[in-house]
């Protein structure tokens, strides 16, 4: 019995990390954009394009690392479009984000048709190799999971730290935060608000693209239509839940990932029958919990200058 | 005059209201804001279609046939257009109503689901006379949808919970909950393969008005458009909603109970979506099946955006989206273009709608280009020709891509790169930036490399590459020389 429990615990941790990684990466992306004052509800579209371009590049070159890079570039390209519309042309952020989601869905499906001749699923692509750290596998209880994790999961923890460092300990991070909180002060300091915002939105596209690439070349070994299945929106919720901070995004993402993988564990603990019958309710738990948490625990505070295009001549 | 007469409120006169509609429509058309929005919308649609056509050409679809199929079918199959538009009118109004109160209802999908299931359950379990039954079902659907929207409304008003998160989370919850309900208590016992409920009673069905698709649901939708217009523009609640949407603090200091208004608006938004789900079941599906709604709620967001959150705008946007959907289907059938092309077109339209300044910017740069051609021929003509050839070369590059990359993926990569550089050059040239010429030369060099590699792979690649490289290199170099001449004339400084 002890063995089974330990194994189960290991599975739960591994599964949590696997489910949480795309959410955390995309949430960090959304955070950068929103910290700079640009609402980014288009994460879903950027993730889709990231997943698709990673799969295509991996398919043609058989090199998943190159695919990862192309996936990030794909997400960044779509983010650039969002940045141009929102920052340069002072468009409505939410409307543009809606457009980005549609564009992402449209481009990837047509791309599927062009590259693989169907609009459902791509052919199998090479997976990113899992990281093996033999020294860690000796650790009791959780040692067994280390051989099964994607390098992006380790990368994700590094990215959280880097994001925190960049945002709170570097001048560029300060500028990004200032662009979202008080753009006119930043402008007075002689910094171009528009450039900072464009940079932040592109950064958010890179992270969302990475999250998408993880889905198509590491989590699964193929791209399928609409494979992000709402993860971009859940990432958005994780970002708000995490109060627009890197560590908050990490915790919220891990929490959502944990709830998403709870079903597997409950299947073992409670028996398959009950879980199949009431599985829908277990899947509902994260959504309901988020509502309860957001309504009950504390109020989220978005950046002050969010969704307001910055006009140089206008004084607040 | 005694006091009781003064205190009598002016009675609402339906006939007067209906008579006032044509007048207010005329007033709207004369309104410059409306005209600007209309121009921006039409411009967005035209531009999106243009870009879609270029994309279709690039990736090798038969764009001409595709567009003929799209336009033809959306006129010939007008009943299907209206059929697809009906639920989008409801969900679009739902999002639009919330937008007007400054709220973003991102979860109409779930509200559609709960409304539809509630209507289905009443439809098959309660026995009511013909004529009353569908009305009861619609109202029950709207009521359940109202509850599904009112909860996030309350949370927003009294707990400050962001409605984007709560409505979305409730939307996922609704989809799971309805799926569980139709799998367990309300499962159709006669069919084990499909997850669905039993059919609603014939008395509950909304009768068809034309063909096999179009039902009374459309009429209900039209009436609801009028109701929402009336609510927003002629009632106190509508006034309060718009006031809260424009400026919450100002509305509060004017004595409006903004908390109540927020909660009620999200509730009404939910009711509209719920009624839409009910009408869809009563009018066409007649039973609740798993995943029957193909993203009706999500499309509602786009419809509301395109309709500028105006009830009549939503009506037209929904019909337009219906037409696109019907057109997309026949595009796939006739021209072999995936129906998702339509999603791309929708996305492009929304992007343009998001930033009306793009259109005025394009206008500005376009007139600048024309001016340059007519006034400064020596500089303008080469510039204009270079502009043209960068676009044509990039399109041709993508068309030729598949036949070139057969020989070697490296060749294909270079062709993609040169074509992308050519597009960038086109954009830079259009922006009147001198770096456009340099980018054009870069694209030309890319093709020259293709030509050189063509010596190894095939003769026809050598020929194509040489021609492209020559065209792309000659004109920008010529223009740069012209500009240099100008500089010389002016003594080195412009």
Interface residues (C-beta under 8 A of the other chain):
Chain A: X41 X60 X81 X85 X86 X89 X90 X91 X92 X94 X95 X96 X98 X99 X100 X101 X102 X103 X104 X105 X106 X107 X109 X110 X113 X114 X119 X230 X233 X236 X237 X240 X241 X277 X278 X280 X281 X283 X284 X287 X288 X290 X291 X294 X295 X296 X299 X300 X302
Chain B: X55 X59 X60 X104 X106 X152 X155 X159 X160 X161 X162 X164 X165 X166 X168 X169 X170 X172 X173 X176 X177 X179 X180 X183 X184 X301 X302 X305 X338 X340 X341 X342 X343 X344 X345 X346 X347 X348 X349 X350 X351 X353 X354 X355 X356 X357 X358 X361 X409
